[in-house]
């Protein structure tokens, strides 16, 4: 069978894969759909990936040319962590996805999902010298847990992949200067909920700074307390992900096909 034309999204039957991989595929497809619904998508660009649970050297990603609202569990494709396509029938490799995500998976065996976004609020904060400020409760969720990576151009240089991973280190969020953001998680739900809160925090910061009024900043002790409360009592995605899936099942159930 010849490779699909660029931009085409061939139909994909239910795959013959392990139950663990299928569950991850369903969650990742849901994440793409929810990102579209919550205005964190860029038509066919930006990318969310997930590690295959029983093949840790492989990640799942959307095929080039597929809109976020077209992603299903079956039409996700695989890339190995050394950058090879699982199948020639899957079309071209998503180079930017490999560069942004590959190094993180190679360096962080605890990470099962990486989410990258150019959402409006996050892009705004990525251009600010001071980065993310603890202006809101949502922003304090990331206190002392956010990294920064300087802009190097469109993510095509494979050597940048390891630099991104080094800059992320053990943290769970990173602002890509003048570019966007990434979040990581031990589950798809965690990575999504971190991104949801990060965009909420960044959007609020841009709105607050636009007023030109003097702002108040909580003490470092308070910020640390709030982050600890989030991690202990409201671990990202633990309660929210099932609720989000219930809503998606009502309005766009084909994501799980």
Buried (B, 14 or more C-beta within 10 A) or exposed (E): EEBBEEEEBBEBEEEEBEEEBBBBBBBBBBBBBBBBBBEBBBEBBBBBBBBBEEBEEBBBBBBBBBBBBBBBBBBBBBBBBEEEBBEEEBBEBBBBBBBBBBBBBBBBEEBBBBBBBBBEBBBBBBEBEEBBBBBBBBBBBBBEBBBBBEEBEEBEEEEBBBBBBEBBEEBBBBBBBEBBBBBBBBBBBBBBBBBBBBBBBBBBBBEBBEEEEEEEEBEEEEBBBBBEEBEEEBBBBEEBBEEBBEEBEEEBEEBBB
